[in-house]
């Protein structure tokens, strides 16, 4: 069987479509008691875990954990639309939030598709895990590569669910914080988009192979795309914080995303770059891990 890029992407789309259809079928059969909003939320979260298990099984069948990669961007789209529809809390402000989540998710999924070669190609991080921890890789594959990101995204989505559930209640009026939250989300999406485009254009030039990207948003930040991603989730929290009964403790949700990138993704990426690009050490000393402004001052 020839695993061309187009056929591989179509195969992954079929897997995700099957997961979504399966969740729609299972939804009425989940017996959960409680408040209507809580029932809908718990059902969506349970189905999110079931869908993750299904995608994990598919990744095992095709021996490619990268099948899970678009889950990070696809799941929030499906969950936000589902919660908005099932809770019947559709109005201008809840609709805008869901639209922004969809724009973010579609863009990120398209970016994944552009980098996904075929079903035979697996992300270098998963290959590294398999080679370094062969005996425990099946457990690492499920709990680390699949389940952990699902839980992180589900937690990060809680402020969005709370906002959608509360925004139509009597007495709600958009505040300055609401607008600020939406602006932060839009800015975050733009930063991610620009950073990814700049890196894509840089890699397309053959003479740049083995060199370090030090232009545009990458001049002062080693991971401006990660910065945009983290900022996106903090923007959602700010939108939620504009409702009267906002829960300040939910700031923990975007912080979970920050911790994942700061202590897992960034160290792995930096270590790989240090091993493959001699100039990366100097670049690392003169840039921030995330913030694309105010670079650290070099010691004289």
C-alpha positions in Angstrom: 0.0 0.0 0.0 1.4 3.4 -1.0 1.1 5.9 1.8 1.1 9.2 -0.2 0.6 12.5 1.6 -2.9 13.0 0.4 -4.0 9.5 1.0 -2.5 9.6 4.5 -4.2 12.8 5.4 -7.5 11.5 4.1 -7.1 8.3 6.2 -6.5 10.4 9.3 -9.6 12.5 8.5 -11.6 9.3 8.2 -10.4 8.2 11.6 -11.3 11.5 13.2 -14.7 11.5 11.5 -15.4 8.0 12.8 -14.4 9.1 16.3 -16.9 12.0 16.1 -19.7 9.9 14.7 -19.1 7.3 17.4 -19.3 10.0 20.1 -22.6 11.3 18.6 -23.9 7.8 18.8 -22.8 7.2 22.3 -23.9 10.5 23.8 -27.6 9.6 24.5 -26.5 6.4 26.2 -24.3 8.1 28.9 -26.4 8.2 32.1 -25.2 11.1 34.2 -27.2 12.9 36.8 -27.0 16.5 37.9 -27.5 20.0 36.5 -28.2 20.2 32.8 -25.0 22.2 32.1 -23.0 19.8 34.2 -24.5 16.7 32.5 -23.6 18.1 29.1 -20.1 19.0 30.2 -19.4 15.6 31.8 -20.7 13.8 28.8 -18.5 15.7 26.5 -15.4 15.2 28.7 -16.1 11.4 28.9 -16.6 11.2 25.1 -13.3 13.1 24.7 -11.5 10.4 26.6 -13.3 7.7 24.5 -12.3 9.4 21.3 -8.7 9.6 22.6 -8.7 5.8 23.2 -10.1 5.3 19.6 -7.3 7.4 18.1 -4.7 5.6 20.2 -5.9 2.3 18.8 -5.7 3.7 15.3 -2.2 4.9 16.0 -1.2 1.4 17.3 -2.7 -0.3 14.2 -0.8 2.0 11.8 2.3 2.1 14.2 2.3 5.9 14.1 1.6 8.1 17.1 1.6 11.2 14.9 -2.0 10.3 14.0 -2.8 11.8 17.4 -1.1 15.2 16.7 -4.1 17.0 15.2 -6.3 16.0 18.2 -4.9 19.0 20.1 -6.6 21.4 17.6 -9.6 19.3 16.5 -11.0 18.4 19.9 -11.6 22.0 21.1 -13.5 22.7 17.9 -15.8 19.7 18.3 -16.2 20.2 22.1 -17.0 24.0 21.9 -19.5 23.6 19.0 -21.2 20.6 20.8 -21.4 22.4 24.1 -22.8 25.6 22.5 -25.4 23.6 20.6 -26.4 21.2 23.4 -26.6 23.8 26.1 -28.7 26.1 23.7 -26.7 29.1 24.9 -26.2 30.6 21.4 -25.8 34.3 21.3 -23.4 36.9 19.9 -20.8 36.6 22.6 -20.7 32.9 23.0 -20.8 32.5 19.2 -17.8 34.8 18.8 -15.8 32.7 21.3 -16.6 29.5 19.5 -15.8 31.0 16.1 -12.4 32.1 17.4 -11.7 28.7 18.7 -12.7 27.2 15.3 -10.4 29.7 13.5 -7.5 28.8 15.8 -8.2 25.1 15.5 -8.6 25.0 11.7 -5.4 27.0 11.2 -3.4 24.7 13.5 -4.8 21.6 11.8 -3.9 23.0 8.4 -0.4 23.7 9.7 -0.2 20.1 10.9 -1.4 18.8 7.5 1.3 20.8 5.7 4.0 19.1 7.9 2.6 15.6 7.9 4.4 13.6 5.2 2.5 10.3 5.3 1.5 7.5 7.6 5.0 6.0 7.5 6.5 9.2 8.9 6.4 9.7 12.7 7.3 12.7 14.7 11.0 12.6 15.9 9.9 13.0 19.6 7.9 9.7 19.4 10.8 7.9 17.7 13.1 9.2 20.4 10.8 7.9 23.2 10.5 4.5 21.5 14.2 4.1 21.1 15.1 5.4 24.6 12.3 3.5 26.5 11.4 0.5 24.3 10.1 -1.7 27.2 7.7 1.0 28.6 6.9 2.7 25.3 3.3 1.3 25.0 2.5 2.8 28.4 4.3 6.0 27.5 2.5 6.2 24.2 -0.9 6.0 25.8 -0.4 8.0 28.9 2.2 10.5 27.8 1.6 11.0 24.1 -2.2 10.6 23.9 -3.9 10.9 27.3 -1.9 13.7 28.9 -2.4 16.2 26.1 -6.1 15.3 26.0 -6.4 16.1 29.7 -4.4 19.3 29.3 -6.7 20.6 26.5 -9.8 19.5 28.4 -8.7 21.5 31.5 -7.7 24.5 29.3 -11.2 24.4 27.8 -13.0 24.7 31.2 -13.1 28.6 31.1 -14.7 28.4 27.7 -17.4 26.0 28.8 -18.1 28.2 31.9 -18.4 31.3 29.7 -20.7 29.7 27.2 -22.8 28.3 30.0 -23.1 31.7 31.9 -23.1 34.3 29.1 -26.8 34.0 28.3 -28.0 34.2 31.9 -30.0 37.3 32.8 -28.0 40.3 33.7 -24.9 39.6 31.6 -23.5 42.5 29.7 -20.2 42.5 27.8 -17.5 44.4 29.7 -14.1 45.8 29.0 -12.6 42.5 30.1 -14.6 40.7 27.5 -13.2 42.8 24.7 -9.7 42.5 26.1 -10.1 38.7 26.2 -11.2 38.6 22.6 -8.3 40.9 21.5 -5.8 38.7 23.3 -7.2 35.6 21.5 -7.0 37.3 18.1 -3.4 38.6 18.8 -2.4 35.1 19.9 -3.8 33.5 16.7 -1.9 36.1 14.6 1.4 35.5 16.5 1.1 31.8 15.9 0.2 32.2 12.3 3.0 34.7 11.6 5.6 32.6 13.5 4.7 29.4 11.6 4.7 31.2 8.2 8.1 32.7 8.9 9.6 29.4 9.9 8.0 27.6 6.9 9.5 30.2 4.5 12.8 29.9 6.2 12.9 26.1 5.8 11.9 26.3 2.1 15.3 27.9 1.3 17.8 25.1 0.8 20.8 27.2 1.9 19.2 27.6 5.3 19.5 23.9 6.1 21.4 23.5 9.4 21.1 27.2 10.2 19.2 28.9 13.0 16.1 31.0 12.3 16.8 34.5 13.8 14.4 36.7 11.8 11.0 38.1 12.5 9.3 36.9 15.7 12.1 34.4 16.0 14.7 37.1 16.5 14.1 37.4 20.3 12.1 34.3 21.0 13.1 30.7 20.4 9.5 29.6 20.4 7.1 32.4 19.4 4.6 29.9 18.1 4.4 28.4 21.6 4.1 31.9 23.1 1.0 32.4 20.8 -0.4 29.1 21.9 -0.1 29.9 25.6 -1.5 33.4 25.1 -4.5 31.9 23.3 -5.6 29.9 26.3 -5.0 32.9 28.7 -7.2 34.9 26.4 -10.0 32.4 26.8 -9.6 32.7 30.6 -9.9 36.5 30.3 -13.1 36.1 28.4 -14.5 33.8 31.1 -13.3 36.2 33.8 -15.7 38.9 32.4 -18.8 37.1 33.7 -20.2 38.0 37.1 -19.7 34.6 38.7 -16.3 34.0 37.1 -14.0 31.7 39.1 -10.5 33.1 39.6 -9.2 29.6 40.3 -9.7 28.7 36.7 -6.5 30.7 35.9 -5.0 27.3 36.7 -6.3 26.0 33.3 -4.1 28.1 31.0 -1.3 27.7 33.5 -1.4 23.9 32.9 -0.8 24.6 29.2 2.1 26.9 30.1 3.7 24.2 32.3 3.4 21.7 29.5 5.3 23.9 27.1 7.7 25.4 29.5 8.9 22.2 31.2 8.3 19.6 28.5 8.1 20.9 24.9 10.6 23.7 25.1 13.4 21.7 26.8 13.0 18.9 24.2 13.1 21.2 21.3 16.1 23.2 22.6 18.0 20.0 23.3 17.4 18.7 19.8 18.5 22.0 18.2 21.6 22.1 20.4 22.6 18.7 19.1 22.0 19.5 15.5 23.0 23.2 15.1 26.3 24.5 16.5 25.1 28.1 16.4 22.0 27.4 18.5 23.9 27.7 21.8 24.7 31.4 21.1 21.2 32.0 19.8 19.8 30.3 23.0 21.8 32.7 25.2 20.6 35.8 23.4 16.9 35.0 23.2 13.9 34.3 25.5 12.2 30.9 25.5 8.8 32.4 24.8 8.5 36.2 24.9 9.3 37.7 21.5 10.3 41.1 23.0 12.8 42.3 25.6 15.6 39.8 24.8 18.0 39.0 27.7 21.1 41.3 27.9 24.4 39.6 27.1 27.1 39.7 29.7 30.0 41.9 28.7 
